[in-house]
Structures are given as structure tokens and as C-alpha cells.
């Protein structure tokens, strides 16, 4: 749109979501290499050719294990900020989108009230120093945006178990545990924090699913049809039902009724196979005697050529103490936009989608 309005324009997306395939000149994003034998090797990818290699030669390998999983923490934030500073200084894009994930880990593990938030924010501030210095030296304007704040939660709600007990969700037992049978299921839920999409095309099945879910403790609302427009999800790819949790609850994906029948991927970091988001991946299983040692042993086995699973993730969703997804009740928990210049409009709260037009106006004034 900036180009259409006459502005020479190059954008950079650095670990910003929906990265691959985006129409940008510069991009860097995590992307492991997957072997035919099931092996996985950490890596990053991006454009133009040679950029990822250049960054890793100057900054060291991207610490992928700290971007997601039980070891997720500050090192990846430090690396991304330094990489963004490098891109700003050398490539001078007109718009640079940088995702620094630091505050997405501990508040999710412990809940915001269970974290030392001043320390975490201070760590994020320190990590930003090279990026802010590069912005200052290149004359770039810096805006800070977040799309959510975490809230404390005390109870997981397992929607898929409710649907299974109602006879609506089907599984396929096998040598690697029970697998969700999406085509054999008359209803199943894809869970994402405090919201879930329930896919149930049959009207009678959908009515039963709605009845059972609405009666489940921890469920606040079940929206169907045009009512989904209240939350902006009256969309062809949305679930026929959209479920919202109570403020102190969140939706966990497990569909098995007995942990002995859990699929083998459930105890691993595996975002592609799980039918929904799994924040338990942020924890080592406290039931293991020495989970880090187990992970090291698995790594040694893998490097020796053995097939193995990094089965160190707990199956207990009560460990998770922070979540998000509902409209924030407290103003301080709402998304923020910190920019330079006078407040837009009359200073009243802005819809989140207003960021687009504000950015465009900053890039192409008038």
C-alpha cells in the first residue's frame, strides 16, 4: 500500500509471525530441517539468500531451544534483538517488524502474579539496547506493540474429553497411543488458550456438542453461526462452534481418557501433531527424576543414530498458570501501542486493527 502511494518501500519481518511466503524483501524465521527418518535439526530460514548465514556467522547459531520448549527464555530474545540491529544497520528497510518473545514465557508458566515482572521487563529492556541503538543511529522511529496481556488461570478445561464422553469424538488406537480420528469424529475442538474452535458439521451432532460444552465448568460462552461475529470469527474456516472460557480457565487439547493411552507425541515438543496449542511444552515433567539429564541422554542417543523421543513434557495441564485470549477485564492488561508523536484521535482507546492505518500514515504522511 505504501508503494501504491508512491513510497519506495522495503519491509523486513524478523521472527514476526506469518513470515514464510510474506511479500517482504527481508525475512528471518525459525524453521527446523526434517529428515525422512523422523530426525529434526534446528535451523532458521529467510530472504535474501545468505542473510541467515551472515547473521549466524556474526552472532553465533540461533539458540533455537530457548525460542520454545522447557528451556524457552532470554537467549533467543537477545539473539533476535541483535539480529534486528544488524539488519537495521546494514539493510535500512523502511519498515522492520521484530518479535521479541521474552514476556511470553514465564507469565504463561507461572501466571503474571507468580512472576517477577520487574525483573523480566528489565531483561527485555536490556535485550532491546542494541536494537534501540541501531534505530537511533539510522534515524528510525521505534514503536512498541503487543497484542495481548496474560492473566492468571487456575483450571484447565479439557473440551475434547467432554466431546469424547458424549460419543462425538473418535480415536484410533495404535502402537503409538490413541490418535485423534478427525474424519471419524462428529465433533472435535482445536484449543488455543482461552478460545477453541469446535468443528462439527452435522446439525444434530453440533446441538449435542453445544449442550455438553455449555454445561462444562470453566466454559463461559458457546457461539454458533452468526453469533460468532461478536468475536470476529464468523468465517468459513472458523469452527461451527466457538467456545470462550471463564476468565480463570483455559482450554487444554488432550482427548484421551487415560494417560497410559496418550499418543507418544504428547510428551514431546511437537507443535505440528497436537490438535491445539500445548503450553505444557514450556515445562519439564516434574515427575521425572532428572528431566534435563533425560533430555541430554536422549540427545546423545540421537547423535549416535538411535531413534528416540525427547519425552520430557508433562501431561498435567494444571501446571499452567497463565493464559490469554479473552478481552482483558483490566485496562492495564489490554494490548498496548507505544509510539512517538501526539496520541492519535482524541486519546481514546483504539481498536487493535488501527495499528495498520497508523503505520501507513507514518510511512506515507498526508
Number of C-alpha atoms within 10 A of each C-alpha: 9 14 10 8 11 9 12 10 15 17 17 26 26 23 21 17 12 9 17 18 8 13 12 16 14 20 25 24 20 16 14 14 11 11 9 6 7 8 13 12 10 14 15 17 18 22 16 12 10 10 16 20 15 13 20 14 10 11 14 11 15 21 19 19 14 16 20 18 20 21 17 22 21 20 17 21 23 23 20 26 23 22 24 27 21 19 21 21 16 11 12 17 18 14 17 20 17 19 17 21 19 22 19 17 22 20 24 24 22 18 19 20 13 14 14 12 14 9 10 17 13 11 16 19 11 13 22 19 15 17 24 19 14 19 18 12 11 14 10 17 12 13 11 11 13 12 10 17 23 21 23 22 22 16 19 23 23 21 27 28 20 21 24 20 14 15 15 20 24 23 17 11 14 10 9 11 18 20 21 22 14 16 11 12 18 21 28 29 30 20 25 20 22 24 23 27 22 26 21 23 13 11 10 11 17 20 14 17 27 23 12 15 24 17 13 14 13 22 21 15 17 22 21 19 13 12 14 19 12 9 12 10 20 19 12 7 9 15 24 25 28 24 25 24 24 18 21 17 25 31 30 31 25 25 27 20 14 8 13 10 16 19 22 15 19 22 19 19 23 14 13 9 12 18 19 19 18 22 25 25 25 22 21 21 21 13 11 13 9 12 18 15 12 15 16 12 14 19 16 13 14 16 10 9 10 11 12 14 16 18 18 25 24 19 18 16 20 13 19 25 26 27 29 23 19 19 14 16 10 9 10 9 14 16 16 17 14 11 14 10 6 8 10 12 8 8 8 8 10 14 8 14 8 10 13 9 10 14 14 13 12 10 16 14 9 5
